[in-house]
Amino acid sequence: MSELLNGVFRAVTTLLGLLMIAMGGIWILQGLGIAFLNSFMANQIQWSVYGVLLALVGVGEVWWANSRAGYYKAR
């Protein structure tokens, strides 16, 4: 049962991380004025910075969620 819960938790956190990366990418593009120009976030460099930070957190979450698999298999 714990292996099933571990798999579900890993899948959910990986999807969350991927969504964070995608949202960060959108924020970067908006902040740089490349895409979605009809938004209040367009051409605001602070949103590019927030996007980079969010994408980095998302990458960290994906890495963390998938690096734990070996720990549980070793037990």
Phi and psi restraints in degrees (range 20) as a CNS / XPLOR table:
assign (resid 1 and name C) (resid 2 and name N)
       (resid 2 and name CA) (resid 2 and name C) 1.0 -67.3 20.0 2
assign (resid 2 and name N) (resid 2 and name CA)
       (resid 2 and name C) (resid 3 and name N) 1.0 -31.6 20.0 2
assign (resid 2 and name C) (resid 3 and name N)
       (resid 3 and name CA) (resid 3 and name C) 1.0 -66.5 20.0 2
assign (resid 3 and name N) (resid 3 and name CA)
       (resid 3 and name C) (resid 4 and name N) 1.0 -37.2 20.0 2
assign (resid 3 and name C) (resid 4 and name N)
       (resid 4 and name CA) (resid 4 and name C) 1.0 -64.7 20.0 2
assign (resid 4 and name N) (resid 4 and name CA)
       (resid 4 and name C) (resid 5 and name N) 1.0 -46.4 20.0 2
assign (resid 4 and name C) (resid 5 and name N)
       (resid 5 and name CA) (resid 5 and name C) 1.0 -63.7 20.0 2
assign (resid 5 and name N) (resid 5 and name CA)
       (resid 5 and name C) (resid 6 and name N) 1.0 -37.9 20.0 2
assign (resid 5 and name C) (resid 6 and name N)
       (resid 6 and name CA) (resid 6 and name C) 1.0 -63.0 20.0 2
assign (resid 6 and name N) (resid 6 and name CA)
       (resid 6 and name C) (resid 7 and name N) 1.0 -42.3 20.0 2
assign (resid 6 and name C) (resid 7 and name N)
       (resid 7 and name CA) (resid 7 and name C) 1.0 -64.5 20.0 2
assign (resid 7 and name N) (resid 7 and name CA)
       (resid 7 and name C) (resid 8 and name N) 1.0 -41.4 20.0 2
assign (resid 7 and name C) (resid 8 and name N)
       (resid 8 and name CA) (resid 8 and name C) 1.0 -65.4 20.0 2
assign (resid 8 and name N) (resid 8 and name CA)
       (resid 8 and name C) (resid 9 and name N) 1.0 -45.0 20.0 2
assign (resid 8 and name C) (resid 9 and name N)
       (resid 9 and name CA) (resid 9 and name C) 1.0 -61.9 20.0 2
assign (resid 9 and name N) (resid 9 and name CA)
       (resid 9 and name C) (resid 10 and name N) 1.0 -42.3 20.0 2
assign (resid 9 and name C) (resid 10 and name N)
       (resid 10 and name CA) (resid 10 and name C) 1.0 -64.3 20.0 2
assign (resid 10 and name N) (resid 10 and name CA)
       (resid 10 and name C) (resid 11 and name N) 1.0 -41.3 20.0 2
assign (resid 10 and name C) (resid 11 and name N)
       (resid 11 and name CA) (resid 11 and name C) 1.0 -65.1 20.0 2
assign (resid 11 and name N) (resid 11 and name CA)
       (resid 11 and name C) (resid 12 and name N) 1.0 -43.5 20.0 2
assign (resid 11 and name C) (resid 12 and name N)
       (resid 12 and name CA) (resid 12 and name C) 1.0 -65.5 20.0 2
assign (resid 12 and name N) (resid 12 and name CA)
       (resid 12 and name C) (resid 13 and name N) 1.0 -45.1 20.0 2
assign (resid 12 and name C) (resid 13 and name N)
       (resid 13 and name CA) (resid 13 and name C) 1.0 -69.7 20.0 2
assign (resid 13 and name N) (resid 13 and name CA)
       (resid 13 and name C) (resid 14 and name N) 1.0 -32.3 20.0 2
assign (resid 13 and name C) (resid 14 and name N)
       (resid 14 and name CA) (resid 14 and name C) 1.0 -65.9 20.0 2
assign (resid 14 and name N) (resid 14 and name CA)
       (resid 14 and name C) (resid 15 and name N) 1.0 -43.8 20.0 2
assign (resid 14 and name C) (resid 15 and name N)
       (resid 15 and name CA) (resid 15 and name C) 1.0 -63.0 20.0 2
assign (resid 15 and name N) (resid 15 and name CA)
       (resid 15 and name C) (resid 16 and name N) 1.0 -39.8 20.0 2
assign (resid 15 and name C) (resid 16 and name N)
       (resid 16 and name CA) (resid 16 and name C) 1.0 -61.8 20.0 2
assign (resid 16 and name N) (resid 16 and name CA)
       (resid 16 and name C) (resid 17 and name N) 1.0 -43.4 20.0 2
assign (resid 16 and name C) (resid 17 and name N)
       (resid 17 and name CA) (resid 17 and name C) 1.0 -62.7 20.0 2
assign (resid 17 and name N) (resid 17 and name CA)
       (resid 17 and name C) (resid 18 and name N) 1.0 -41.4 20.0 2
assign (resid 17 and name C) (resid 18 and name N)
       (resid 18 and name CA) (resid 18 and name C) 1.0 -65.1 20.0 2
assign (resid 18 and name N) (resid 18 and name CA)
       (resid 18 and name C) (resid 19 and name N) 1.0 -37.9 20.0 2
assign (resid 18 and name C) (resid 19 and name N)
       (resid 19 and name CA) (resid 19 and name C) 1.0 -64.9 20.0 2
assign (resid 19 and name N) (resid 19 and name CA)
       (resid 19 and name C) (resid 20 and name N) 1.0 -37.8 20.0 2
assign (resid 19 and name C) (resid 20 and name N)
       (resid 20 and name CA) (resid 20 and name C) 1.0 -64.0 20.0 2
assign (resid 20 and name N) (resid 20 and name CA)
       (resid 20 and name C) (resid 21 and name N) 1.0 -40.4 20.0 2
assign (resid 20 and name C) (resid 21 and name N)
       (resid 21 and name CA) (resid 21 and name C) 1.0 -64.1 20.0 2
assign (resid 21 and name N) (resid 21 and name CA)
       (resid 21 and name C) (resid 22 and name N) 1.0 -44.5 20.0 2
assign (resid 21 and name C) (resid 22 and name N)
       (resid 22 and name CA) (resid 22 and name C) 1.0 -63.9 20.0 2
assign (resid 22 and name N) (resid 22 and name CA)
       (resid 22 and name C) (resid 23 and name N) 1.0 -44.2 20.0 2
assign (resid 22 and name C) (resid 23 and name N)
       (resid 23 and name CA) (resid 23 and name C) 1.0 -65.5 20.0 2
assign (resid 23 and name N) (resid 23 and name CA)
       (resid 23 and name C) (resid 24 and name N) 1.0 -39.7 20.0 2
assign (resid 23 and name C) (resid 24 and name N)
       (resid 24 and name CA) (resid 24 and name C) 1.0 -61.8 20.0 2
assign (resid 24 and name N) (resid 24 and name CA)
       (resid 24 and name C) (resid 25 and name N) 1.0 -39.5 20.0 2
assign (resid 24 and name C) (resid 25 and name N)
       (resid 25 and name CA) (resid 25 and name C) 1.0 -63.4 20.0 2
assign (resid 25 and name N) (resid 25 and name CA)
       (resid 25 and name C) (resid 26 and name N) 1.0 -40.4 20.0 2
assign (resid 25 and name C) (resid 26 and name N)
       (resid 26 and name CA) (resid 26 and name C) 1.0 -64.3 20.0 2
assign (resid 26 and name N) (resid 26 and name CA)
       (resid 26 and name C) (resid 27 and name N) 1.0 -43.7 20.0 2
assign (resid 26 and name C) (resid 27 and name N)
       (resid 27 and name CA) (resid 27 and name C) 1.0 -62.7 20.0 2
assign (resid 27 and name N) (resid 27 and name CA)
       (resid 27 and name C) (resid 28 and name N) 1.0 -38.8 20.0 2
assign (resid 27 and name C) (resid 28 and name N)
       (resid 28 and name CA) (resid 28 and name C) 1.0 -62.2 20.0 2
assign (resid 28 and name N) (resid 28 and name CA)
       (resid 28 and name C) (resid 29 and name N) 1.0 -47.6 20.0 2
assign (resid 28 and name C) (resid 29 and name N)
       (resid 29 and name CA) (resid 29 and name C) 1.0 -63.2 20.0 2
assign (resid 29 and name N) (resid 29 and name CA)
       (resid 29 and name C) (resid 30 and name N) 1.0 -39.2 20.0 2
assign (resid 29 and name C) (resid 30 and name N)
       (resid 30 and name CA) (resid 30 and name C) 1.0 -66.9 20.0 2
assign (resid 30 and name N) (resid 30 and name CA)
       (resid 30 and name C) (resid 31 and name N) 1.0 -44.8 20.0 2
assign (resid 30 and name C) (resid 31 and name N)
       (resid 31 and name CA) (resid 31 and name C) 1.0 -63.1 20.0 2
assign (resid 31 and name N) (resid 31 and name CA)
       (resid 31 and name C) (resid 32 and name N) 1.0 -32.8 20.0 2
assign (resid 31 and name C) (resid 32 and name N)
       (resid 32 and name CA) (resid 32 and name C) 1.0 -85.8 20.0 2
assign (resid 32 and name N) (resid 32 and name CA)
       (resid 32 and name C) (resid 33 and name N) 1.0 -4.5 20.0 2
assign (resid 32 and name C) (resid 33 and name N)
       (resid 33 and name CA) (resid 33 and name C) 1.0 75.3 20.0 2
assign (resid 33 and name N) (resid 33 and name CA)
       (resid 33 and name C) (resid 34 and name N) 1.0 31.2 20.0 2
assign (resid 33 and name C) (resid 34 and name N)
       (resid 34 and name CA) (resid 34 and name C) 1.0 -96.5 20.0 2
assign (resid 34 and name N) (resid 34 and name CA)
       (resid 34 and name C) (resid 35 and name N) 1.0 -38.0 20.0 2
assign (resid 34 and name C) (resid 35 and name N)
       (resid 35 and name CA) (resid 35 and name C) 1.0 -137.4 20.0 2
assign (resid 35 and name N) (resid 35 and name CA)
       (resid 35 and name C) (resid 36 and name N) 1.0 159.8 20.0 2
assign (resid 35 and name C) (resid 36 and name N)
       (resid 36 and name CA) (resid 36 and name C) 1.0 53.2 20.0 2
assign (resid 36 and name N) (resid 36 and name CA)
       (resid 36 and name C) (resid 37 and name N) 1.0 56.3 20.0 2
assign (resid 36 and name C) (resid 37 and name N)
       (resid 37 and name CA) (resid 37 and name C) 1.0 -75.0 20.0 2
assign (resid 37 and name N) (resid 37 and name CA)
       (resid 37 and name C) (resid 38 and name N) 1.0 -8.8 20.0 2
assign (resid 37 and name C) (resid 38 and name N)
       (resid 38 and name CA) (resid 38 and name C) 1.0 -92.2 20.0 2
assign (resid 38 and name N) (resid 38 and name CA)
       (resid 38 and name C) (resid 39 and name N) 1.0 24.1 20.0 2
assign (resid 38 and name C) (resid 39 and name N)
       (resid 39 and name CA) (resid 39 and name C) 1.0 -108.0 20.0 2
assign (resid 39 and name N) (resid 39 and name CA)
       (resid 39 and name C) (resid 40 and name N) 1.0 155.7 20.0 2
assign (resid 39 and name C) (resid 40 and name N)
       (resid 40 and name CA) (resid 40 and name C) 1.0 -67.7 20.0 2
assign (resid 40 and name N) (resid 40 and name CA)
       (resid 40 and name C) (resid 41 and name N) 1.0 -15.6 20.0 2
assign (resid 40 and name C) (resid 41 and name N)
       (resid 41 and name CA) (resid 41 and name C) 1.0 -86.8 20.0 2
assign (resid 41 and name N) (resid 41 and name CA)
       (resid 41 and name C) (resid 42 and name N) 1.0 -7.3 20.0 2
assign (resid 41 and name C) (resid 42 and name N)
       (resid 42 and name CA) (resid 42 and name C) 1.0 -67.1 20.0 2
assign (resid 42 and name N) (resid 42 and name CA)
       (resid 42 and name C) (resid 43 and name N) 1.0 136.8 20.0 2
assign (resid 42 and name C) (resid 43 and name N)
       (resid 43 and name CA) (resid 43 and name C) 1.0 59.8 20.0 2
assign (resid 43 and name N) (resid 43 and name CA)
       (resid 43 and name C) (resid 44 and name N) 1.0 28.7 20.0 2
assign (resid 43 and name C) (resid 44 and name N)
       (resid 44 and name CA) (resid 44 and name C) 1.0 -113.9 20.0 2
assign (resid 44 and name N) (resid 44 and name CA)
       (resid 44 and name C) (resid 45 and name N) 1.0 107.0 20.0 2
assign (resid 44 and name C) (resid 45 and name N)
       (resid 45 and name CA) (resid 45 and name C) 1.0 -61.9 20.0 2
assign (resid 45 and name N) (resid 45 and name CA)
       (resid 45 and name C) (resid 46 and name N) 1.0 -26.0 20.0 2
assign (resid 45 and name C) (resid 46 and name N)
       (resid 46 and name CA) (resid 46 and name C) 1.0 -61.3 20.0 2
assign (resid 46 and name N) (resid 46 and name CA)
       (resid 46 and name C) (resid 47 and name N) 1.0 -32.3 20.0 2
assign (resid 46 and name C) (resid 47 and name N)
       (resid 47 and name CA) (resid 47 and name C) 1.0 -71.7 20.0 2
assign (resid 47 and name N) (resid 47 and name CA)
       (resid 47 and name C) (resid 48 and name N) 1.0 -27.7 20.0 2
assign (resid 47 and name C) (resid 48 and name N)
       (resid 48 and name CA) (resid 48 and name C) 1.0 -67.3 20.0 2
assign (resid 48 and name N) (resid 48 and name CA)
       (resid 48 and name C) (resid 49 and name N) 1.0 -40.5 20.0 2
assign (resid 48 and name C) (resid 49 and name N)
       (resid 49 and name CA) (resid 49 and name C) 1.0 -65.1 20.0 2
assign (resid 49 and name N) (resid 49 and name CA)
       (resid 49 and name C) (resid 50 and name N) 1.0 -45.6 20.0 2
assign (resid 49 and name C) (resid 50 and name N)
       (resid 50 and name CA) (resid 50 and name C) 1.0 -60.6 20.0 2
assign (resid 50 and name N) (resid 50 and name CA)
       (resid 50 and name C) (resid 51 and name N) 1.0 -38.2 20.0 2
assign (resid 50 and name C) (resid 51 and name N)
       (resid 51 and name CA) (resid 51 and name C) 1.0 -64.8 20.0 2
assign (resid 51 and name N) (resid 51 and name CA)
       (resid 51 and name C) (resid 52 and name N) 1.0 -41.8 20.0 2
assign (resid 51 and name C) (resid 52 and name N)
       (resid 52 and name CA) (resid 52 and name C) 1.0 -63.2 20.0 2
assign (resid 52 and name N) (resid 52 and name CA)
       (resid 52 and name C) (resid 53 and name N) 1.0 -44.3 20.0 2
assign (resid 52 and name C) (resid 53 and name N)
       (resid 53 and name CA) (resid 53 and name C) 1.0 -62.7 20.0 2
assign (resid 53 and name N) (resid 53 and name CA)
       (resid 53 and name C) (resid 54 and name N) 1.0 -44.0 20.0 2
assign (resid 53 and name C) (resid 54 and name N)
       (resid 54 and name CA) (resid 54 and name C) 1.0 -64.7 20.0 2
assign (resid 54 and name N) (resid 54 and name CA)
       (resid 54 and name C) (resid 55 and name N) 1.0 -41.4 20.0 2
assign (resid 54 and name C) (resid 55 and name N)
       (resid 55 and name CA) (resid 55 and name C) 1.0 -64.5 20.0 2
assign (resid 55 and name N) (resid 55 and name CA)
       (resid 55 and name C) (resid 56 and name N) 1.0 -38.7 20.0 2
assign (resid 55 and name C) (resid 56 and name N)
       (resid 56 and name CA) (resid 56 and name C) 1.0 -65.7 20.0 2
assign (resid 56 and name N) (resid 56 and name CA)
       (resid 56 and name C) (resid 57 and name N) 1.0 -39.6 20.0 2
assign (resid 56 and name C) (resid 57 and name N)
       (resid 57 and name CA) (resid 57 and name C) 1.0 -63.8 20.0 2
assign (resid 57 and name N) (resid 57 and name CA)
       (resid 57 and name C) (resid 58 and name N) 1.0 -40.1 20.0 2
assign (resid 57 and name C) (resid 58 and name N)
       (resid 58 and name CA) (resid 58 and name C) 1.0 -63.5 20.0 2
assign (resid 58 and name N) (resid 58 and name CA)
       (resid 58 and name C) (resid 59 and name N) 1.0 -42.0 20.0 2
assign (resid 58 and name C) (resid 59 and name N)
       (resid 59 and name CA) (resid 59 and name C) 1.0 -62.6 20.0 2
assign (resid 59 and name N) (resid 59 and name CA)
       (resid 59 and name C) (resid 60 and name N) 1.0 -42.8 20.0 2
assign (resid 59 and name C) (resid 60 and name N)
       (resid 60 and name CA) (resid 60 and name C) 1.0 -62.3 20.0 2
assign (resid 60 and name N) (resid 60 and name CA)
       (resid 60 and name C) (resid 61 and name N) 1.0 -38.8 20.0 2
assign (resid 60 and name C) (resid 61 and name N)
       (resid 61 and name CA) (resid 61 and name C) 1.0 -68.5 20.0 2
assign (resid 61 and name N) (resid 61 and name CA)
       (resid 61 and name C) (resid 62 and name N) 1.0 -41.0 20.0 2
assign (resid 61 and name C) (resid 62 and name N)
       (resid 62 and name CA) (resid 62 and name C) 1.0 -63.3 20.0 2
assign (resid 62 and name N) (resid 62 and name CA)
       (resid 62 and name C) (resid 63 and name N) 1.0 -44.4 20.0 2
assign (resid 62 and name C) (resid 63 and name N)
       (resid 63 and name CA) (resid 63 and name C) 1.0 -62.3 20.0 2
assign (resid 63 and name N) (resid 63 and name CA)
       (resid 63 and name C) (resid 64 and name N) 1.0 -47.3 20.0 2
assign (resid 63 and name C) (resid 64 and name N)
       (resid 64 and name CA) (resid 64 and name C) 1.0 -61.8 20.0 2
assign (resid 64 and name N) (resid 64 and name CA)
       (resid 64 and name C) (resid 65 and name N) 1.0 -44.5 20.0 2
assign (resid 64 and name C) (resid 65 and name N)
       (resid 65 and name CA) (resid 65 and name C) 1.0 -63.7 20.0 2
assign (resid 65 and name N) (resid 65 and name CA)
       (resid 65 and name C) (resid 66 and name N) 1.0 -35.6 20.0 2
assign (resid 65 and name C) (resid 66 and name N)
       (resid 66 and name CA) (resid 66 and name C) 1.0 -93.4 20.0 2
assign (resid 66 and name N) (resid 66 and name CA)
       (resid 66 and name C) (resid 67 and name N) 1.0 -14.7 20.0 2
assign (resid 66 and name C) (resid 67 and name N)
       (resid 67 and name CA) (resid 67 and name C) 1.0 -83.0 20.0 2
assign (resid 67 and name N) (resid 67 and name CA)
       (resid 67 and name C) (resid 68 and name N) 1.0 -16.0 20.0 2
assign (resid 67 and name C) (resid 68 and name N)
       (resid 68 and name CA) (resid 68 and name C) 1.0 -77.7 20.0 2
assign (resid 68 and name N) (resid 68 and name CA)
       (resid 68 and name C) (resid 69 and name N) 1.0 -14.4 20.0 2
assign (resid 68 and name C) (resid 69 and name N)
       (resid 69 and name CA) (resid 69 and name C) 1.0 -60.3 20.0 2
assign (resid 69 and name N) (resid 69 and name CA)
       (resid 69 and name C) (resid 70 and name N) 1.0 -40.5 20.0 2
assign (resid 69 and name C) (resid 70 and name N)
       (resid 70 and name CA) (resid 70 and name C) 1.0 -64.8 20.0 2
assign (resid 70 and name N) (resid 70 and name CA)
       (resid 70 and name C) (resid 71 and name N) 1.0 -32.5 20.0 2
assign (resid 70 and name C) (resid 71 and name N)
       (resid 71 and name CA) (resid 71 and name C) 1.0 -62.6 20.0 2
assign (resid 71 and name N) (resid 71 and name CA)
       (resid 71 and name C) (resid 72 and name N) 1.0 -43.9 20.0 2
assign (resid 71 and name C) (resid 72 and name N)
       (resid 72 and name CA) (resid 72 and name C) 1.0 -75.5 20.0 2
assign (resid 72 and name N) (resid 72 and name CA)
       (resid 72 and name C) (resid 73 and name N) 1.0 -30.0 20.0 2
assign (resid 72 and name C) (resid 73 and name N)
       (resid 73 and name CA) (resid 73 and name C) 1.0 -72.7 20.0 2
assign (resid 73 and name N) (resid 73 and name CA)
       (resid 73 and name C) (resid 74 and name N) 1.0 -28.9 20.0 2
assign (resid 73 and name C) (resid 74 and name N)
       (resid 74 and name CA) (resid 74 and name C) 1.0 -74.5 20.0 2
assign (resid 74 and name N) (resid 74 and name CA)
       (resid 74 and name C) (resid 75 and name N) 1.0 -17.3 20.0 2
